[in-house]
Amino acid sequence: MTASLVDEWDRASLAQHGMWVTERAGAGGRVYAMPLAVRLDGPLDVDAMLAACAAVAARHPVLAAAMTEREGLLRLLPGRTPPPARFTDLTGGAGTAETTGTIRTIRTTETADAAEVVDAAAAELVEAEIARPFDLEAGPPARFTLARLAPERHLLLLVAHHAVFDGMSKDVVLADLAAAYGGRALAPLAVPYGEAARAEQDRVDAGLAAAAEFWRERWHDDREVLLPGLVAPSLRAAPGETAGLDAAALGSGLAAVAEGLGVTRFEALMTALHVLLHAYGNERVAVAADLSTRTEGTRDHVGPFVNELPVVSAPRGTFAGFARETREELRAVYRHREVPLARALGGISPRSALTPVSVSYRRRTGPAPAFDGLDASVDWAMFNGAVRNTLHLQVVDAPEGLSARLLFNPRAIGRAGCESVAADLVALLRGAAARPDAPLGELPLPPRVQGPAVAAPAVPDPAGKAADGETAAGAAAGTDSTAGSDDTAGSDATGSGAGPDATGSGAGPDATAEITAEVTAIWRELLGVDEIEPDDDLFDLGGHSLTITQIISRVRDRYGVELSFELFIDTPTVAGVTGEIAGSR
């Protein structure tokens, strides 16, 4: 283990642990791929750029880390290989002798338009790199690709897993790449990543009790929502689409409201979004927001320094008055921003989103990266083709202007409905900017909407789980634990004429009772609960992602059986675990 990565601390952060479990449970995938693309115009030195990529990977060893579970905890280890930095010439050239790999070379024909062929090849390359899965256990969780599009035009693409990357990591990586490409040495980080993770864990432990008290009255696991064009709300990662917003109108509206009311643009955005959702008919509004957990010591780090937390309200009064309430609520949430909700309360199954509607707002204040001798154009909010819930509003507010779009699950909400949300939000902000002291009912609000007209079609995905609504395996993750974990019921596995026990396994009743007692004891110890029934749901008892890995570790040590993470999505009960153990012996 390298000191530069962990410095005597090898535990993954809580954010990494949550994503790792979600991946292992089959509910992650492409939604965690974070692409960053830079168009570079000018006489680029390919070898120097590839060397710069290697220098960035060396400064941020978390980009090469592997993750593995040991003794119920997720550990960070040095990956087997560093993040690859590949070069490909899409114009038909041969590339350079020092390239570390070639993805594809496109050669034009006499009848094909060269620019169109290259653009198509570039789009294909980007799609392939985003779609290619990461192996978090082997690493590396990041890869660089440099593609030549024309003699003096190149595309630099970084795709990283969200377990080692967040929005602000983009600024960090590009600043380091520009410096390294210009021949400037990258100094080691003042605080190793492992030390930063340990300090964050210490702060979470210290704030856990206060966070639990804060969220106990606010959190009700809001899974339903009313939206125009809604088919059925979803809390599951799925292929997604985007709908554009009038970014200029949105930006001017946010600026006018923020300046007029003395709130930040993010506070103005959250106020307007809550009022809009309330107008659609949602009496109690819950919107999850991505909040940065960075500190002064981690501002130069690459990593997942972000936590999703819900902001809950019941809009009332005037827009100005509710904006002040929203500001106070957000500031109260900020005080607990490092504590994952599942750790504070338990009872939340592994899933890709907390609420059907969410928002990410990132304000960039620093300059755009300057690469020596090159003009750089950065796609700061590149779409990965997936969405983690029903509707996600993504906003990047930068010195050069605001960009925004809605990401949506087309199986959950129609495009027309999504576009209505975009138009309604802009109209509301314009009205609020003109009359901030007006009662909410006098603002330009849309009519209430009815509930979903039809049920979402249940089409099995490759893993055999429904591809609609809620979390992986539908609602079974937290509320419906009826699905079985094996299919041996009806067979005589003992060969003695005695039927299988209630778990569906072939173990006899005495053996099953012994396993049940042992598993129950493990759950009692880990959950701190005295009375546990065989059909009690793990998450209803306060379990979370860390609990899952600890149970898996204890069962492995006791019985030599490797439980699957999918088991805790389908049947998160003592009976489910018992059946899996009995059926594997």
N, C-alpha and C positions, 0 to 999 in steps of 0.2 A: 504494500500500500504506500502510495507516495505522500510524503509530508505536505507537498504543495496542494494536495487535494483535501486531506482530512486533518493532518496535524494532531494525531492521537484521538480523533473523533470520527467515527465512520458511520454514524447513524444518518439516514436520509431525513430530510425535512418532512414535516407533516403534509405539506402540499404534495411532495413526491410520493409519499406513502399512499395518499388517497388516490392519486392517478394510477399508481402501480396496481393497486387492488382493482380499480375500475377496469384497467386493461386486462388483468387476469380473469375477471368475471365476464369478459367479452362485451363490455359496454363502452369501450373507448375507441381505439382505432384512429381513423383519419381525422376525427375531430380534434385530436391532440397534436396534429402536425402543424407546425408554425413556419410558414414560408416567408422569406424576405428576399426581394428581388431588387437589383440595382442595375440600371442601364448606364453604361459607361461609354461616352463618345470621346474619341481622341486616340492618339498613338499609344495604346496600352502595352505594357511589358508583361506578357503572359507569365513568364517565369517568376517575375517579381510579385505578381498578384498571388500566384499559388504559394509562394514563400510567405506572403503576408497571411494567408489563410492558416498556414501551419503555425505561424507565430501567435495568432489569436488563440488557436487551440491549445498551444503550450501555456499561454497566460491564464486560460480558463479551463483547467483540467476536468471540470464537471462536464464539458462537452464530449469527453472521452469516457466518462464513468459508466460502469456497469452496476446493476442493482440486483441484490440477492437477499433472500430472507434467511436469517439465522436467529434461532432461539426466539422466534416470534417478533423480531424486529427487522425492518428493511435496512440493509447496509449498502453503502457506496464503496465500490472497489474500482481500481484502475481497469479500464477496458482493455481487451486483448489488442486492439488496434486503435490508432488515433483517428479522428474524423477524416474521411477521405476528402481530398481536394482534386477533383477530376477536371480535365479540359477536353472540350470537343469543338471541332471546327465545323459549323453548319453551312459554311460557304463552299465546301468541297476541298478545302486545303488539307494538308497532311498533319497539321499541328506541330508541336515542338518535341524535341527529343526527350525533354525532361517531364513530359506529362505522366501523371500517375494512373491514367486510365482514359479510355475513350468511350463515350456512351454511344454516339452514333454520328456518322458523317453523311450528310445529304449532298448529293451531286445533282445539279440542275440538268435539264435536258434542253434541246434546242427549242422546243415548243413551250416550255414552262417559263413563267415569269420568275426570275431568280428571287426577288424580294418576297413574293408570295410563298414560294417554297420554303424559304428560310423562316419566315414568320410562322408558317404552319409547323415546321420542325421545332421551332422554339417553344410553341404552345404545347406540342406533344412532349417535349422534354420536361417542361415544367409540370405538366399533368402526371407524367410517369414518376418524377421525383417526389411529388407530394403524396401520390398514392402508395409508394413503396413503404411497407411497414418497417418499424424499428423493432429490434430485439433488445429490450431493456436489460435482460439478464446477461447478454453477451456484450452489448454496446458495439459501437458508439451510438449515442442518441442524437447525432448531428452529422450533416454532410454538406460539403461545398461543391458546387458545379460552376465552372466558368465556360461560357459558350461564345464563340466568335460568330457574330451575325453579319458582319461586313468587315472590310479591312480595318476600319477604325470605329467599329461599334461592337460592344460586347455586352453580354448579360451575365451578371454574377448572381447566383442563386444559393441561398443558405436555407436548408430545411432542418429544423430542430424539433425534437419532441418537447411538448409543453412541460414535461418533468424536469427539464434543464433550461427552460427559456420562458420569458414573458415579454410583454410589450416594451418595457424599458430596456430589456436586453438587446433589442434591435439597435438602439442608440449607442449602447456600449460597444457592441461588436463592430458597427460601422466606424465609429471613432477610432477604435484600435486598428481596424483594417486600413483606414486612410493613413494613420501614423506609420504602420509597418510598411505599407507600400511606398511611402516617402522616405524609407530608410531609417526611420527613427525607432530606437529600441523600445520594447514594451517592458516596463518595470514590473516585477512580481507584485501581486496584489498585497496590500498592507495587511489584510486579514484573510487567511486561507478560507476557502469555501466551508470546510468542516467547522471551523471556529465560528463562522457566521451562523451556520445551522444550529450549533450548540447554543449560542447566545439567544437565538430565536426560540429554541425549545425551552430554555430557562424562563424567558419572558412569558411564554404560553403557560407553563406550569404555574407561574406566579399569578397569572390573571385568570386562571380557569374558573375559580369559584365565583369571581365577580361577573365573568361572562355568562356563566350558567344562570345566575340570578337575573341578569339583564334580559336574557333571551327567553326565560321561562314563560313570561307573560306575553311575549310578542310572537313567538313561533307557533304556527298551527299547521305546518306542512300543507300549504296551499297548493293543491294540484289542479284545481279548476280555474278557468278564466273565461270571460266573455270578450270576444273580439269579432269584428266584422269578417264574414267569410270563413269562420272557424268550422272545421270538421270535427276535431277532437283534440284537446290539449295534449301536449307531449312533454315528457321530461327525459326523453331518451335521445342519445346521439343518433343522427340519421343523415343521409344525403340531403344537402340543402341547396337553396337558391338565394339570390340576392335581389332586392328591389331598391332602386336608388331614391334618394331624397333630394330635394332642392337644397343643396348644401349652402349656397349663398344666402337663401332666405332663412334657413335654419340658423346659420351663423349670425346673421344680423338680428334675428329675433332673440337669440340667446344673449347677444351683447347688449341689446336695448333693455331687456328685462333685468339682466344682472346689474347693469349700471343704474337703472332706475330704482331698484330695490335694495342695492347694496349687498347682493349675494354673489357667489361665484357662478360661472357659466354652468358648471356641473350641477350646482344646486338649482339653478333655473331649469335645467333640462329635467332633473328628477321631479321637480314640482309639476312641470307641464305634463310629463308622462303619467304621473299619478292622477292628475286631474282628468286626463284623457281616458285612462282606464276606468276611472270612476264614472265618467259620462257614459261609457259603454254598458254600464250596469253592474260593475264590480263594487259592491258595497265596501268590502275590505280589500285594499289593494296591497299586493306584495310584489316587489320587483327586486330581483337579485342584482347586485352590482359587484363588479370586479374592483377590489380595493388593493392598492399597493401596500406591501408590508416592509418596504425598504427603509433602511435607516442610514445615517451618515456613514456607517461602516460598510454598507453594502451598495452604495450608489454606483460603484465601479464594477460590480459583480454581474456576471451572467448567471441566471438562475430563475426559479419560479417564485419570486418574491411577491406573491399576490394571493389574495384570499377572497372567495365569493361569499358575500353576506347579504341577507335580505333587508330591504327597507320597507317597512310596513306603515300604512296610513289609512285614515278614513277622511278624505278631503272634505273641507267645510269652509264656510265663511267667504272671505274675499281671496282673490289670487295672491295679493300682497301678504295677507295674514297667513295663508297656508304656506307660502314660500318661507316665511320666517319659521313656521313650525317644522317644515322640511329641513331647513338649515340646522335647527337644534337637534332634530332626530339624527341627521347624518353625523353631526359632531358627537353625539352620544354613541353611535355605532362605531365611529373611528376609534374610540377609546378601547374597543375590544377587537380591533381589525386583525390582530395576529392570531386570534383563537378560532380555529375552524368550528363551525356551528355543530358539526357532528361530535366533536370532542367536548364541547360545552354541555350539550344536552343528551347526546346519544339518540337512538331511535330513528336515525336517518340512514337508509340503506345506500350502498354504493350506487351512484348515478352521476350523470354528466352535468346536471343542473339542479339547482335548488327549487326554482320556480319556473312556470311556463314562459314568463317574460323576463328578460334580463337586459342589462345594459353594460357596456364598457366605454368609458370616456377617458381618453388619455390626452393630456396637454403637453405638447412638446415645446420647450422654451429654448433649447439650445440650437446652435446653427446646424445646417445640413452638412454632411460630411464633405470634406474637400480633398479629393484625390489629385495629387500633383499631375498637372498636364492634362487632366481629364474633366469633362463635364459629367456630373453624376445626377441621375434622376431615380428617386427611391419610391417604391410602392410600400408605404408604411402600413397599410391595412390590407395586405394581399389575402384573398379568399382561398381557403383550403378545400372548398367543395362540401363542407359538412356543417351541420348546426347542432347544437347541444340540447335544444329544447324547441318550443313552438316558435318563438319570435325573439330575436336578439338585435338590439340597436347598438351599432358600433360607430363611435365618433373619435376622430383624431383631430385635435385642435392645435394647429401649428402656426408659427409666424407667417408662413406663406399662404395660410388659409385653412379653412375647416373642410374636412371630408367626412361624409357620413353615409351609411346605408343600413338597410334592414336585412338581416339574415333570417330565413324562415324555412320551416319544414313543409314542403308542398303537400305532404300527406296529412298535415295537421291544419293548415290554413291555406286558402287559395291566394293566388297572386293578386287578384283584384282586391281582396280584403286587406292584404299587406300594403298595397299601394294606397288604400283608403286611410290606413293608419298613418302613413307618411304624410299625406296631404292634411289630415286632421291635426297632426302635431304642429305643422308649420302654421296653419290657420289659427290655432289656439295661441301660439306664441305671438303672432302678430296682434291678435286681439288683446292679449295680456300686456304687451308693450304699450298699446294705445290707452288701455284702461286698467292699470294694475290694481286699483282699489275697487274695481267692480266685483260684485258678488259672482261666485263661480257660475251660477245659473244664467247670468247675463252675458257671458263670454260666448264666442262662436264655437259651440260644442256640437258634436254629432249626436244623432238620436241614439237611444238605447238599442242594443242589439238583442236578438233572441238567442237562446242556447243553440248548441250544435244541431243542425237539421238532420244529420245522419251519423251513424256510428262509423268510425274509421275502419276501413277494411283490414282484416287481420291476415296479413300475408306472411307466412313463415320466412325468416331470414335463413342464411346458410347454417346458422347454429341451431336452428329449430325453434327459435324464439319469435314471438310476434313482433312485427316491425312497426307497430303503431303504438301511440300513447305511452305515457308513463316511463318507467325505467326498463332496463333489460329484463326480459321474461315478463313483460307487462306489469301488472300491479302485484305480482307475486313476491316482489322483493321486500315489501314492507307490510302488506295487508292480507294477502291470500296465500296461505302456506299449504294448499291442498295438493300441489304437484308432487309426484313421487320422485325418488332419486334412483330407482332401479326398476326393472320390469320382470322380476322373477316370481311375482305373485301367481299362484295357481300351479306351480311346479313342486315336486317333492324333492327338495335339494338334499334332504337328510338321508334318503334311501331307506328310511325305517318305517315308512307309512305315516309318520307324523307330518302334518302340513307345515308350511312356513309360519313364522311368527308374524306379529302385527306389522312389523317393519317391511315385510315383503322379502326378507332375506331367508336364507336356508338355515340360519343359526337356531338352535333350540331355545326354548323359553328361559332356561336358567342362564345360558350364555348371554342372551339378549338383555335380561334383567341386570346382569353384572355390568355389561357395557353401558347400559342406560344410567346406572348409578355412578359409574366412573365419569361419564361425560357430564352428567348433572353436577358432580363435584367440581369439575374443571370450570364449568360455566359460573357456578356460585363464587368461586375464588376470583375469577377474572372480572366478573360483573359486580361483585359486592352485593349480591342479592341472595337472601336466605331461602326463599321459597320459589322454586322453578318447576313448572309442569312440563311434561314431554313435548307438548304442542305450543308452548310459549314462544313467541317470535323473538329472535335475538335482538332485533333492532328496537322492538317495543320495550325490551328490558334495559335499553340504554347502550347496546353494543354499537360498534363503529368499525371502520376499516382495520384499525390496529387490533381490535378484539379478534377479528377473523384470522389474522396471521398468528396470533397467540394460540388460538384454539387449534389451528392446523399444526403448529409446532408441538403442542402438548400431545395431540393424538399421534403424531408421527413418532414421538419418543416413547409413548406408552404402547402403541399397537403396531408400529411399523407400517401404517397406512397413510398414504398421501391424499388428503382430502382435496377436492377441486374447489376453486373459488366459485364456480357456477353453482355448487351445492348451496352456498349461502345466499344466492339470488333466488333459487327455486324453492328450497326448503330450509330456511334458517331456524331450525328447531332442534332440540335435543333428539327427538324422534328421527329427524332427517339424518343427523350425524350418526346416530346409532345404526340406522339402516345401512348407511354407506360403509361403516366399519364392519358390520356383520356380513355384508355381502362381499367384502373384499378378503375375508379370512378363509 
